[in-house]
Amino acid sequence: MSEAHAESHLPTYRKVIITLTVLTAVEFGISFAMHSLIPFVLGLLLLVGLAFYKASLVGRFFMHIKYDPSIFAFLCVLPLILGSPIILLVGYDLVHGPNF
């Protein structure tokens, strides 16, 4: 990659890094709020949604999936889609215990 090409992407990378930093701070706020202000399941859904968004930003800009054919983006997102119900169920089960 040429130096001119790399410099042309720096403003975009800075925006993405700032967005990721702000979203991480929001996630910390949500995790602290889950102890007293918001219900656990709602907090968990918000955290999973933010994690999806952050993962998509990293994939699109830092792994350059944005410039690849869309089938590659689909193959990267598919495990996230298939794994989310399991993550939500395990998180719920950790709080409420098994229902025997």
ABEGO torsion letter per residue (X at the ends): XBAAAAAAAAAAAAAAAAAAAAAAAAAAAAAAAAAAABBAAAAAAAAAAAAAAAAAAAAAAAAGAAABBAAAAAAAAAAAAAAAAAAAAAAAAAAAEBBX
